[in-house]
Amino acid sequence: MNRTPTFLHPHLDLSVKPVDARAKMEPNLPWADCYSVGFRISTQSHDSFVHAMIFADSFERLLYGIEQEKETLRTLPSELPVLSIDVVYLRNMQTLDTEYLPQADRDEIEELTRAHLKKRDDNHFVVFGIIGENTLALMDAYTTDAQTAITWVRYKRIAPPQDFTVLEVRQAHPASTWFEAMFREAARRMSAIEDRETHWSGQLH
């Protein structure tokens, strides 16, 4: 039986109230526009983790949506002053589409990702994406957060950077397991609803 992991760090799932950062409000919501995003909120004494859902139809709009969500997170009550809010997890819902990413490729990426991240290192991230139309790429990045990891991969490892479509970023941290569980729960929730646009209307912010 699958069980949601528990952690000593506080964690909160806000994905039921997604941020819609799309430039064009299309009647249908493709899974390619759905991003599961994990945030780390740091104070002097501890970190807490928040899972959110962002709808974006381009990389630039994804970054815009992330900034919107950060503004929302800054309004959450906190016993101590918040030092920083960083993205530490990201996954596109299209990674579950076997027509887009065959199951054999998905299984191989999953196995490699787990192998890379088996030892905890808060500054170690694995970035997965597609170069051009069909070249899969899995790269390690050693930095402080997922956004910086994506930027480093796009501008230091890929030429030109716009040829790279980021699909997933994970950190070598136990919270990644919880983020994965929240990602799959959000995917199940969305899969159960035929008319996604109707479901999300009135809940977007």
N, C-alpha and C positions, 0 to 999 in steps of 0.2 A: 504494500500500500504506500502511495506517495505521501510524504509528509513535508509541510513547509518547514524549512530549517529555522531555528531560532538563534539569536546572537545576543551577546552582552550589550552591543550598541543599539540604541533606539533606532527604529526604522518605521517608515510610513509610506503607504501606497496611495498616490494621488491620481493614478491613471484613469479612474472613472470620470475625471473631469479634465479631459485633454485640452491642450493648447492648439488651436488651429492657426498655424502660421503660413498657410498656403497663399501664394500670390493670386491664384485663380480658384474661386470656389466652385468646383465642378460638382454636378449632382451626385456622381458616384465617388466613393473614396477608395482608390486602389491601395493595396497593401504596400506598394512601393513608397507611398507617402506617409506611412505609419512608422514612427520611431519610438521604441522603448528606451527611455533615458534614465540613468541612475546618477543621482547627485550625492555628494558628500558635503555635509555641513560641519565645519570645524569650529570648536570653541577651545578655550585654554585647557579644559579638563577632558574633553572627549569628542568623538565624531558621531554624527548621526547620519542616517542614509534615507533618501527619499526616492521612490520610483515614480516616474511621470510618463505620460504619453504626449508626443508632439506630432502633429500632422504638418508636413512640409513637402513642397513639390520641387525643391532644389536645395543644394547644399547651403546656399546663402540664406534661404528661408529657414532651414534647420537651425543655423546659428542664431537667427533672429528669434526663433521660438525658444531656444535655450536661454537667451537673455530675458525673454518675457517670464519664463518659469523661475529664473533666479530672482527676479523682482518679487514674484509671488512668495517665494521661500523666505525672502528677507522680512516678510510681514508675519511669519509664524512666531508664536511666543517662544522665548528662549530664556532660560534661567541665567545664562552667561552671554556676554557679547559674542556675536558671530565674527570669527576671524576671516573665514573664507567660505565660498560655496563653489565647488568644482564638479565637473562631470567626470565620473569614474567608470561609467558603463554606457554602452550604446548598442542597440541592435535593431535592424530594420526587419519588419514583419515579412518582407519578401523572402527572407532566408528560409521560411517554412514552405515556400512554394516549390514543389519538386519539379515543376516544368521550368522554372527559372534556375533553380539550383538542384540538380539531381541528388537523390538520397545518398548515393555512394560518395559523391563529393562532399555533401554535408557531414556525413559520418567521418570522413577523413579529416575535414577541417576541425570537427569537434575533438577528435582524438589528438590531433597535433596541438590544438589550443590548450587542452588539459595537460599535455606533456610539457608544454612551455611554461605553464603557470602552476606547476605542482608544488613549487616552493614559494612560500609567501615573500613578496617583495613589493612594498607599496609604491615603488617607483618603476615597476615593470608592467608594461601593457602590451597586449597583442592586438594588432590591427588587421582586420580581414576585409577584403574588398575585391573589386573587379577592375582590371586595367583594360580600357577599351571596351570591346563587346563581350569577350569571353575568357580572358586570361585571369585566373584566380590568383590572388596574392595574399600571403599571410606573413606579416612582418612584426618583429619585436621593436618596441620603442621604450627607452628608459627616460622617464620624465615624471612630472608631478601630477598630471591629469590627462584625461582622455582627449580633450580638445587640443592640447599641445601635442599629444601623440599623433593625432590626425594631421595636424599642420606639418609636423616634422616629416611624416611619411609622404604627404602630398608634394612638398617642396624639396625634400632632400633625396627621396628615393624614386619619385615618379616624374617623368618629363613627357609632355607638359602635365601640370598637376590636375587640370580639369579632366584628364583622361581617367582619373581614378574615382570610382564610386565606392564610398565607404559603406560597408554593410554591418560591421560589428567591431566593437572595441571592448576588451575585457581586461581587468586588472588582476594581478596576482594577490588577491585579498579575499578572505572568506565571504565578504559581502557580495561578491560576484555570484555566489551560489544562490543567495536570496534574490538578487536581481533576475537571475535566470528563471527562478520559480515565478516571480511576478510577471515576467515577459510571457511565459507560457499560460499563465492564468488570464492575462489580457487577451492573448491570442484565442483562447477558448471562448472567452466572452464575446469577442468580435465575430468568431466563426459561427456562433449560435444565432446571430442576428442577420437576416437576409438583407434588410434595408438599413445599412449602416448609417446613411446620412440622416434618416429619420431618428435613429436611436441617439445619435450624438447631438442633434439639434436641441438648443436650449441648455446644453451642458458645456459648450465650448467657451473659452475665455482667452 
